[in-house]
Amino acid sequence: MYSKEAVVNNQVGLHARPATFFIQKANEFKSSIWVEREDRKVNAKSLLGVLSLGIIKGTAINLIADGADEKEAVEALVQLISSDFAE
């Protein structure tokens, strides 16, 4: 298991279009991946799950992966968030 914290800093947070990019990236990996915010944890490959967290600009989230490519998965998602979803 591998985890890392990231802060979402793009204008709209993890909503609609950025969330779609996030889920597409998460689905590139075999590992199980979760997004954790405060006491809630959802599947990072589920659009409804990710949207249900209500992640807005400035929110710190924890990315957790478990599987063969867990480190690569978390690092790729942190990179995507750090790039502000290339907006």
Order of alpha helices (4+ residues) and beta strands (2+ residues): beta-alpha-beta-beta-alpha-beta-alpha
